[in-house]
Amino acid sequence: MKWMFVIFNLILLMPIVSAQKFYSKTAKVIFISEAPIEKIEGINNSGYVILDAGSGAVEMSVLIKGFKFQKALMQDHFNENYMESSKFPKGIFKGNITNVSEINFSKDGEYAATMKGNLTLHGVTKPLSTSAKISVTGGAISARSTFDIIIADFDIDVPKVVRENIAKTVKVSVQTDLQRM
């Protein structure tokens, strides 16, 4: 009888536990390189995000070939020369919201989140710490974050002839609306 009580309670709690996971297949990732000669902006609207609100675990991946540019030539150079997207097809972040206990995912409001984890780009993994804003409105959850990446840290080579066209540090912005799994 005691086991039936435990099993019954576990079955009742399962929806609560699973309701704490959220995802998106349409996260918007923007990177901006502002160099003295040229501003380059790449936009990808198909980033994949999974958030476990209970533990704070966050995973995000984005296909490098999914970035779109104003000029087709920029996109070709980005994929073939710099990011080598055939060899390194994804950018991946795996980490945690370190202050997840301060965020109430079931109460409307805007919450400051601190994220720490590892970012893998171009076959190189580096630690990344950043802040994020998580907004809860009527049960809908959205998140946004902006951080800088030093391209040399990820072994991305820029030929001398175009060094003035590409910034050494690029700004990355991530925006996503999450839904329950």
Residue frames as a rotation matrix with the C-alpha (Angstrom) as fourth column:
MET 1
0.571 0.821 0.000 0.00
0.821 -0.571 0.000 0.00
0.000 0.000 -1.000 0.00
LYS 2
0.393 -0.526 -0.754 2.86
0.195 -0.754 0.627 2.31
-0.899 -0.394 -0.194 0.84
TRP 3
-0.662 -0.676 0.323 4.42
0.412 0.031 0.911 1.75
-0.626 0.736 0.258 -2.64
MET 4
-0.081 0.719 0.690 1.12
0.982 -0.060 0.178 2.57
0.170 0.692 -0.701 -4.34
PHE 5
0.765 0.329 -0.554 1.04
0.495 -0.851 0.178 5.88
-0.413 -0.410 -0.813 -2.47
VAL 6
-0.094 -0.900 -0.426 4.60
0.067 -0.432 0.899 6.72
-0.993 0.056 0.101 -3.60
ILE 7
-0.706 -0.142 0.694 3.89
0.654 0.247 0.715 5.75
-0.273 0.959 -0.082 -7.22
PHE 8
0.323 0.913 0.249 0.63
0.944 -0.328 -0.023 7.71
0.061 0.243 -0.968 -7.22
ASN 9
0.656 -0.132 -0.743 2.42
0.228 -0.904 0.362 10.83
-0.720 -0.407 -0.563 -5.92
LEU 10
-0.477 -0.879 0.001 5.20
0.198 -0.106 0.975 10.47
-0.856 0.465 0.224 -8.51
ILE 11
-0.402 0.429 0.809 2.63
0.916 0.166 0.367 10.27
0.023 0.888 -0.459 -11.29
LEU 12
0.684 0.708 -0.177 0.95
0.721 -0.693 0.013 13.42
-0.114 -0.137 -0.984 -9.97
LEU 13
0.433 -0.596 -0.676 4.25
0.054 -0.731 0.680 15.30
-0.900 -0.331 -0.284 -9.76
MET 14
-0.243 -0.592 0.768 5.47
0.788 0.341 0.512 14.34
-0.566 0.730 0.384 -13.26
PRO 15
0.423 0.407 0.810 3.51
0.835 -0.522 -0.174 17.11
0.352 0.750 -0.560 -15.06
ILE 16
0.968 -0.110 -0.226 4.91
0.027 -0.849 0.528 19.68
-0.250 -0.517 -0.819 -12.63
VAL 17
0.137 -0.987 0.084 8.48
0.174 0.108 0.979 18.55
-0.975 -0.119 0.187 -13.25
SER 18
-0.288 -0.253 0.924 8.10
0.914 0.215 0.344 18.34
-0.286 0.943 0.169 -17.02
ALA 19
0.716 0.623 0.314 6.28
0.683 -0.718 -0.133 21.70
0.142 0.310 -0.940 -17.07
GLN 20
0.649 -0.545 -0.531 9.56
0.046 -0.668 0.743 23.28
-0.759 -0.507 -0.408 -15.98
LYS 21
-0.417 -0.805 0.421 11.21
0.530 0.161 0.833 22.66
-0.739 0.570 0.359 -19.35
PHE 22
0.622 0.546 -0.562 10.96
-0.083 -0.667 -0.740 25.16
-0.779 0.507 -0.369 -22.16
TYR 23
-0.273 -0.729 0.627 12.25
0.679 0.316 0.663 25.31
-0.682 0.607 0.409 -25.72
SER 24
0.515 0.382 -0.768 12.42
-0.358 -0.718 -0.597 27.37
-0.779 0.583 -0.233 -28.88
LYS 25
0.143 -0.444 0.884 13.27
0.820 0.553 0.146 26.54
-0.554 0.705 0.443 -32.47
THR 26
0.490 0.169 0.855 13.17
0.730 -0.616 -0.297 30.18
0.477 0.769 -0.425 -33.52
ALA 27
0.465 -0.414 -0.782 15.71
0.547 -0.561 0.622 31.96
-0.696 -0.717 -0.034 -31.35
LYS 28
0.916 -0.170 0.363 17.09
0.198 -0.596 -0.778 35.01
0.349 0.784 -0.513 -33.12
VAL 29
0.352 -0.888 -0.295 20.87
0.660 0.012 0.751 35.28
-0.663 -0.459 0.591 -33.06
ILE 30
0.951 -0.091 0.297 22.48
0.149 -0.704 -0.694 38.43
0.272 0.704 -0.656 -34.43
PHE 31
0.222 -0.902 -0.371 26.15
0.809 -0.042 0.587 39.16
-0.545 -0.430 0.720 -34.65
ILE 32
0.986 0.073 0.151 27.58
0.139 -0.858 -0.494 42.55
0.093 0.508 -0.856 -35.50
SER 33
0.038 -0.999 -0.035 31.12
0.953 0.025 0.303 43.33
-0.301 -0.045 0.952 -36.55
GLU 34
0.973 0.231 0.012 31.72
0.227 -0.942 -0.247 47.07
-0.045 0.243 -0.969 -36.47
ALA 35
0.056 -0.996 0.075 35.12
0.919 0.081 0.385 47.77
-0.389 0.048 0.920 -38.00
PRO 36
-0.355 -0.270 -0.895 36.56
0.111 -0.963 0.246 51.10
-0.928 -0.012 0.372 -39.16
ILE 37
-0.932 -0.094 -0.350 35.73
-0.321 -0.231 0.918 50.38
-0.168 0.968 0.185 -42.82
GLU 38
-0.468 0.747 -0.472 32.60
-0.363 0.324 0.873 48.25
0.806 0.580 0.120 -42.69
LYS 39
-0.399 0.477 0.783 29.72
-0.809 0.220 -0.545 47.13
-0.432 -0.851 0.298 -40.50
ILE 40
-0.637 0.173 -0.751 28.77
-0.366 0.790 0.492 43.48
0.678 0.589 -0.440 -41.03
GLU 41
-0.346 0.617 0.707 25.60
-0.858 0.097 -0.504 41.99
-0.380 -0.781 0.496 -39.59
GLY 42
-0.768 0.143 -0.625 24.52
-0.214 0.862 0.459 38.36
0.604 0.486 -0.631 -39.71
ILE 43
-0.286 0.769 0.571 21.07
-0.942 -0.117 -0.315 37.24
-0.176 -0.628 0.758 -38.60
ASN 44
-0.826 0.092 -0.556 19.87
-0.059 0.967 0.247 33.71
0.561 0.236 -0.794 -37.89
ASN 45
-0.254 0.835 0.488 16.23
-0.938 -0.335 0.084 33.11
0.234 -0.437 0.869 -36.89
SER 46
0.590 0.507 -0.629 16.45
-0.419 0.858 0.298 29.38
0.690 0.088 0.718 -36.28
GLY 47
-0.585 -0.769 0.258 18.45
-0.596 0.192 -0.779 28.96
0.550 -0.609 -0.571 -33.09
TYR 48
0.284 0.633 -0.720 17.39
0.105 0.726 0.679 26.03
0.953 -0.268 0.140 -30.92
VAL 49
-0.536 -0.395 0.746 17.16
-0.641 -0.384 -0.664 26.60
0.549 -0.834 -0.047 -27.14
ILE 50
0.248 0.577 -0.778 16.27
0.378 0.682 0.626 24.28
0.892 -0.449 -0.049 -24.27
LEU 51
-0.468 -0.306 0.829 15.83
-0.590 -0.591 -0.550 25.64
0.658 -0.747 0.096 -20.75
ASP 52
-0.071 0.397 -0.915 15.26
0.653 0.712 0.258 23.53
0.754 -0.579 -0.310 -17.65
ALA 53
0.163 0.216 0.963 13.75
-0.338 -0.904 0.260 26.08
0.927 -0.368 -0.075 -15.28
GLY 54
0.967 0.228 -0.115 14.11
0.008 0.423 0.906 23.72
0.255 -0.877 0.408 -12.34
SER 55
0.512 -0.846 -0.151 17.86
0.794 0.399 0.458 23.24
-0.327 -0.354 0.876 -12.58
GLY 56
0.564 -0.282 -0.776 18.77
-0.249 -0.954 0.166 26.32
-0.788 0.100 -0.608 -14.63
ALA 57
-0.346 -0.709 0.615 20.42
0.417 0.471 0.778 24.23
-0.841 0.525 0.133 -17.35
VAL 58
0.583 0.440 -0.683 20.49
-0.388 -0.588 -0.710 25.98
-0.714 0.679 -0.172 -20.73
GLU 59
-0.360 -0.664 0.656 21.54
0.486 0.466 0.739 24.61
-0.796 0.585 0.155 -24.11
MET 60
0.603 0.497 -0.624 21.51
-0.286 -0.595 -0.751 26.48
-0.745 0.631 -0.217 -27.38
SER 61
-0.367 -0.715 0.596 22.65
0.520 0.373 0.768 25.58
-0.771 0.592 0.235 -30.86
VAL 62
0.549 0.457 -0.700 22.60
-0.334 -0.648 -0.684 27.47
-0.767 0.609 -0.203 -34.12
LEU 63
0.461 -0.372 0.806 23.50
0.802 0.563 -0.200 26.34
-0.379 0.738 0.558 -37.62
ILE 64
-0.311 -0.698 -0.645 26.29
0.270 -0.715 0.645 28.56
-0.911 0.026 0.411 -38.90
LYS 65
-0.878 -0.017 0.478 25.00
0.478 -0.039 0.877 28.34
0.003 0.999 0.042 -42.48
GLY 66
0.056 0.998 -0.035 21.70
0.996 -0.054 0.074 29.78
0.072 -0.039 -0.997 -41.24
PHE 67
-0.129 -0.154 -0.980 23.13
0.412 -0.907 0.088 33.30
-0.902 -0.392 0.180 -40.88
LYS 68
0.423 0.347 0.837 21.87
0.905 -0.215 -0.368 35.72
0.052 0.913 -0.405 -43.52
PHE 69
-0.417 -0.670 -0.614 23.71
0.576 -0.718 0.392 38.85
-0.703 -0.189 0.685 -44.66
GLN 70
0.343 0.488 -0.803 22.91
-0.246 -0.778 -0.578 41.96
-0.907 0.395 -0.147 -46.70
LYS 71
0.221 -0.377 -0.900 25.31
-0.975 -0.112 -0.192 40.85
-0.029 0.920 -0.392 -49.40
ALA 72
0.974 0.191 -0.121 25.60
-0.207 0.969 -0.135 37.30
0.091 0.157 0.983 -50.74
LEU 73
0.302 -0.941 -0.154 29.38
-0.050 0.146 -0.988 37.65
0.952 0.306 -0.003 -50.97
MET 74
-0.225 -0.318 0.921 29.57
-0.902 -0.290 -0.320 38.34
0.369 -0.903 -0.222 -47.22
GLN 75
0.627 0.557 0.545 27.64
-0.715 0.689 0.119 35.15
-0.309 -0.465 0.830 -46.57
ASP 76
0.863 -0.365 -0.349 29.98
0.030 0.727 -0.686 33.15
0.504 0.582 0.639 -48.82
HIS 77
-0.088 -0.960 0.267 33.10
-0.320 -0.227 -0.920 34.53
0.943 -0.166 -0.287 -47.14
PHE 78
0.017 0.196 0.981 31.61
-0.996 -0.078 0.033 33.99
0.083 -0.978 0.194 -43.68
ASN 79
0.823 0.436 0.364 30.80
-0.476 0.879 0.023 30.32
-0.310 -0.192 0.931 -44.36
GLU 80
0.883 -0.458 -0.106 33.77
0.247 0.645 -0.723 29.32
0.400 0.612 0.682 -46.51
ASN 81
0.125 -0.944 0.306 36.70
0.089 -0.297 -0.951 31.45
0.988 0.146 0.047 -45.30
TYR 82
-0.347 -0.281 0.895 36.06
-0.717 -0.536 -0.446 32.39
0.605 -0.796 -0.016 -41.68
MET 83
0.105 0.500 0.860 33.64
-0.947 0.314 -0.067 29.99
-0.304 -0.807 0.506 -39.98
GLU 84
-0.776 -0.401 -0.487 34.34
-0.571 0.773 0.275 27.00
0.266 0.491 -0.829 -42.25
SER 85
-0.135 0.863 0.488 30.73
-0.940 0.044 -0.338 25.96
-0.313 -0.504 0.805 -41.71
SER 86
0.485 0.256 -0.837 31.08
-0.587 0.804 -0.094 22.71
0.649 0.536 0.540 -43.65
LYS 87
-0.343 -0.735 -0.585 33.72
0.105 0.589 -0.801 21.59
0.933 -0.336 -0.125 -41.16
PHE 88
-0.927 0.068 -0.369 32.16
0.360 -0.109 -0.926 23.27
-0.103 -0.992 0.077 -38.07
PRO 89
-0.536 0.755 0.377 28.41
0.476 -0.098 0.874 23.39
0.697 0.648 -0.307 -38.77
LYS 90
0.530 0.834 -0.156 27.10
0.559 -0.205 0.804 24.57
0.638 -0.513 -0.574 -35.37
GLY 91
-0.552 -0.485 0.678 27.69
-0.349 -0.604 -0.717 27.10
0.757 -0.632 0.164 -32.66
ILE 92
0.246 0.608 -0.755 26.76
0.439 0.624 0.646 25.61
0.864 -0.490 -0.114 -29.28
PHE 93
-0.437 -0.293 0.850 26.35
-0.663 -0.534 -0.525 27.03
0.608 -0.793 0.039 -25.78
LYS 94
0.264 0.463 -0.847 25.90
0.402 0.745 0.532 24.72
0.877 -0.480 0.011 -22.80
GLY 95
-0.779 -0.551 0.300 25.62
-0.013 -0.463 -0.886 26.20
0.627 -0.694 0.353 -19.35
ASN 96
-0.194 0.674 -0.713 23.47
0.955 0.297 0.020 27.18
0.225 -0.677 -0.701 -16.41
ILE 97
0.261 0.316 0.912 21.58
-0.117 -0.927 0.355 30.11
0.958 -0.199 -0.205 -15.02
THR 98
-0.595 -0.657 -0.463 23.51
0.340 0.316 -0.886 30.45
0.728 -0.684 0.036 -11.78
ASN 99
-0.947 0.300 0.113 20.81
-0.255 -0.491 -0.833 32.43
-0.195 -0.818 0.541 -9.98
VAL 100
-0.654 0.719 -0.237 17.81
0.044 0.349 0.936 30.37
0.756 0.601 -0.259 -11.16
SER 101
-0.407 0.507 -0.760 16.35
0.906 0.331 -0.265 30.38
0.117 -0.796 -0.594 -7.63
GLU 102
-0.672 0.118 -0.731 15.77
0.195 -0.924 -0.328 34.15
-0.714 -0.363 0.599 -7.99
ILE 103
-0.827 0.370 -0.422 13.59
-0.544 -0.339 0.768 33.70
0.141 0.865 0.482 -11.10
ASN 104
-0.415 0.788 0.454 9.92
-0.071 0.469 -0.880 32.85
-0.907 -0.397 -0.139 -10.75
PHE 105
-0.998 -0.067 -0.014 8.91
-0.024 0.148 0.989 31.36
-0.064 0.987 -0.149 -14.11
SER 106
-0.387 0.922 0.020 5.24
0.872 0.359 0.333 31.37
0.300 0.147 -0.943 -13.11
LYS 107
0.304 0.460 -0.834 5.00
0.701 -0.701 -0.131 35.02
-0.645 -0.544 -0.536 -11.98
ASP 108
0.706 0.016 0.708 4.88
0.593 -0.561 -0.578 37.99
0.387 0.828 -0.406 -14.35
GLY 109
0.799 -0.475 -0.369 7.94
-0.090 -0.700 0.709 40.16
-0.595 -0.533 -0.602 -14.20
GLU 110
0.714 -0.683 -0.153 11.37
-0.232 -0.024 -0.973 40.83
0.660 0.730 -0.175 -15.58
TYR 111
0.911 -0.393 0.128 14.26
0.049 0.409 0.911 38.95
-0.410 -0.823 0.392 -14.01
ALA 112
0.380 -0.878 -0.291 18.01
-0.910 -0.300 -0.286 39.42
0.164 0.373 -0.913 -14.27
ALA 113
0.983 -0.093 0.161 19.79
0.068 0.985 0.156 36.14
-0.173 -0.142 0.975 -14.93
THR 114
0.154 -0.980 -0.130 23.47
-0.917 -0.190 0.349 35.29
-0.367 0.065 -0.928 -14.76
MET 115
0.982 0.186 -0.023 24.61
-0.175 0.872 -0.457 32.56
-0.065 0.453 0.889 -17.12
LYS 116
-0.004 -0.999 0.052 27.85
-0.887 0.027 0.461 30.61
-0.462 -0.044 -0.886 -17.10
GLY 117
0.752 0.225 0.620 28.88
0.010 0.936 -0.352 27.84
-0.659 0.271 0.702 -19.42
ASN 118
-0.401 -0.893 0.202 30.90
0.175 0.142 0.974 26.95
-0.899 0.426 0.099 -22.48
LEU 119
0.637 0.498 -0.588 30.59
-0.455 -0.373 -0.809 28.33
-0.622 0.783 -0.010 -25.98
THR 120
-0.196 -0.657 0.728 31.84
0.399 0.625 0.671 26.21
-0.896 0.422 0.140 -28.88
LEU 121
0.824 0.320 -0.468 32.52
-0.272 -0.502 -0.821 27.92
-0.497 0.804 -0.326 -32.20
HIS 122
0.585 -0.619 -0.524 34.78
-0.709 -0.077 -0.701 26.92
0.393 0.782 -0.484 -35.07
GLY 123
0.485 -0.331 -0.810 35.80
0.203 0.943 -0.264 23.78
0.851 -0.036 0.524 -33.18
VAL 124
-0.687 -0.724 0.063 37.03
0.171 -0.245 -0.954 25.71
0.706 -0.645 0.292 -30.12
THR 125
0.436 0.811 -0.390 35.32
0.603 0.059 0.796 25.68
0.668 -0.582 -0.463 -26.72
LYS 126
-0.713 -0.603 0.358 35.75
0.178 -0.649 -0.740 28.63
0.678 -0.464 0.570 -24.35
PRO 127
-0.434 0.571 -0.697 34.06
0.868 0.056 -0.494 29.57
-0.243 -0.819 -0.519 -21.08
LEU 128
-0.568 0.346 0.747 31.37
0.203 -0.820 0.535 32.24
0.797 0.456 0.396 -21.37
SER 129
-0.461 0.480 -0.746 29.75
0.810 -0.116 -0.575 34.28
-0.362 -0.869 -0.336 -18.61
THR 130
-0.821 0.263 0.507 27.00
0.128 -0.780 0.613 36.69
0.556 0.568 0.607 -19.49
SER 131
-0.732 0.677 -0.079 23.86
-0.093 -0.214 -0.972 38.28
-0.675 -0.704 0.219 -18.16
ALA 132
-0.783 0.585 0.211 20.38
0.401 0.217 0.890 37.82
0.475 0.781 -0.405 -19.57
LYS 133
-0.689 0.700 0.190 16.93
-0.684 -0.540 -0.491 39.28
-0.241 -0.468 0.850 -19.05
ILE 134
-0.851 0.518 -0.080 14.09
0.471 0.823 0.318 36.83
0.231 0.233 -0.945 -18.65
SER 135
-0.721 0.684 0.114 10.57
-0.693 -0.716 -0.086 38.21
0.023 -0.141 0.990 -19.04
VAL 136
-0.806 0.591 -0.011 7.45
0.588 0.800 -0.120 36.41
-0.062 -0.103 -0.993 -17.90
THR 137
-0.755 0.620 -0.216 4.16
-0.620 -0.781 -0.075 37.83
-0.215 0.077 0.974 -19.19
GLY 138
0.247 0.968 -0.049 0.89
-0.952 0.233 -0.200 35.94
-0.182 0.096 0.979 -18.86
GLY 139
0.644 -0.051 0.764 2.76
-0.116 0.980 0.163 32.64
-0.756 -0.193 0.625 -18.69
ALA 140
0.900 -0.377 0.218 4.83
0.291 0.148 -0.945 33.41
0.325 0.914 0.243 -21.81
ILE 141
0.564 -0.789 -0.245 8.59
0.255 -0.116 0.960 33.42
-0.786 -0.604 0.136 -21.28
SER 142
0.864 -0.411 0.291 11.13
0.215 -0.222 -0.951 35.31
0.455 0.884 -0.104 -23.35
ALA 143
0.550 -0.768 -0.327 14.84
0.478 -0.031 0.878 35.81
-0.685 -0.639 0.350 -22.87
ARG 144
0.873 -0.362 0.327 17.50
0.144 -0.451 -0.881 38.06
0.466 0.816 -0.342 -24.32
SER 145
0.583 -0.776 -0.241 21.22
0.387 0.004 0.922 38.41
-0.715 -0.630 0.302 -23.88
THR 146
0.904 -0.421 0.079 24.09
-0.128 -0.440 -0.889 40.32
0.409 0.793 -0.451 -25.46
PHE 147
0.640 -0.766 0.063 27.77
0.120 0.181 0.976 39.50
-0.759 -0.617 0.208 -25.17
ASP 148
0.550 -0.558 -0.621 31.07
-0.830 -0.447 -0.333 40.01
-0.092 0.699 -0.710 -26.98
ILE 149
0.817 -0.368 0.444 33.27
0.355 0.928 0.115 37.41
-0.454 0.064 0.889 -28.63
ILE 150
0.163 -0.848 -0.504 36.92
-0.728 -0.448 0.519 37.88
-0.666 0.282 -0.690 -29.52
ILE 151
0.851 0.331 -0.408 37.20
-0.525 0.553 -0.646 36.08
0.011 0.764 0.645 -32.84
ALA 152
-0.025 -0.943 -0.333 40.88
-0.724 0.247 -0.644 35.17
0.689 0.225 -0.689 -32.37
ASP 153
-0.350 -0.041 0.936 39.87
-0.859 0.412 -0.303 33.18
-0.373 -0.910 -0.180 -29.24
PHE 154
0.476 0.634 0.609 38.05
-0.270 0.765 -0.585 30.77
-0.837 0.114 0.536 -31.56
ASP 155
-0.403 -0.806 0.433 40.90
0.235 0.366 0.900 30.41
-0.885 0.464 0.042 -34.07
ILE 156
0.665 0.605 0.437 39.02
0.636 -0.154 -0.756 32.36
-0.390 0.781 -0.488 -36.73
ASP 157
-0.409 -0.910 -0.067 41.64
0.650 -0.342 0.679 33.74
-0.640 0.234 0.731 -39.10
VAL 158
0.798 0.557 -0.230 41.08
0.260 -0.662 -0.703 36.99
-0.544 0.501 -0.673 -40.95
PRO 159
0.227 -0.743 0.630 43.36
0.968 0.103 -0.228 37.61
0.105 0.662 0.742 -43.94
LYS 160
-0.482 -0.551 -0.681 45.47
0.647 -0.748 0.148 40.79
-0.591 -0.369 0.718 -43.74
VAL 161
-0.892 0.072 0.447 43.83
0.350 -0.517 0.781 42.23
0.287 0.853 0.436 -46.82
VAL 162
-0.037 0.960 0.276 40.43
0.162 -0.267 0.950 42.51
0.986 0.080 -0.146 -45.04
ARG 163
-0.452 -0.200 -0.869 41.51
0.841 0.229 -0.490 43.04
0.298 -0.952 0.065 -41.40
GLU 164
-0.989 0.094 -0.116 40.21
-0.050 -0.940 -0.339 46.61
-0.141 -0.329 0.934 -41.39
ASN 165
-0.468 0.863 -0.188 36.81
-0.531 -0.104 0.841 45.34
0.707 0.493 0.507 -42.57
ILE 166
0.354 0.563 -0.747 36.24
0.217 0.727 0.651 42.88
0.910 -0.393 0.135 -39.70
ALA 167
0.434 -0.112 0.894 36.24
-0.778 -0.547 0.309 43.77
0.455 -0.830 -0.325 -36.02
LYS 168
-0.630 -0.712 -0.309 38.45
-0.379 0.629 -0.679 41.81
0.678 -0.311 -0.666 -33.64
THR 169
-0.895 0.446 0.024 35.53
0.151 0.354 -0.923 41.64
-0.420 -0.822 -0.384 -31.22
VAL 170
-0.673 0.737 0.055 31.98
-0.048 -0.119 0.992 40.97
0.738 0.665 0.115 -32.43
LYS 171
-0.675 0.564 0.476 28.78
-0.680 -0.224 -0.698 41.63
-0.287 -0.795 0.535 -30.53
VAL 172
-0.801 0.463 -0.380 26.33
0.195 0.801 0.566 38.74
0.566 0.379 -0.732 -30.31
SER 173
-0.590 0.716 0.374 22.69
-0.793 -0.427 -0.434 39.21
-0.151 -0.552 0.820 -29.38
VAL 174
-0.883 0.364 -0.295 20.26
0.275 0.912 0.304 36.37
0.380 0.188 -0.906 -28.63
GLN 175
-0.565 0.796 0.219 16.48
-0.803 -0.468 -0.369 36.81
-0.191 -0.384 0.903 -28.35
THR 176
-0.850 0.275 -0.449 14.00
0.042 0.885 0.463 34.00
0.525 0.375 -0.765 -27.87
ASP 177
-0.061 0.884 0.463 10.41
-0.987 -0.122 0.101 33.27
0.146 -0.451 0.881 -26.97
LEU 178
-0.927 -0.371 -0.050 10.12
-0.350 0.905 -0.242 29.97
0.135 -0.207 -0.969 -25.15
GLN 179
0.166 0.982 -0.094 7.27
-0.835 0.191 0.516 27.50
0.524 -0.007 0.851 -24.96
ARG 180
0.146 -0.042 0.988 6.63
-0.806 0.574 0.144 24.58
-0.573 -0.818 0.050 -22.64
MET 181
-0.767 -0.430 -0.475 7.89
-0.616 0.700 0.361 21.17
0.178 0.570 -0.802 -23.70
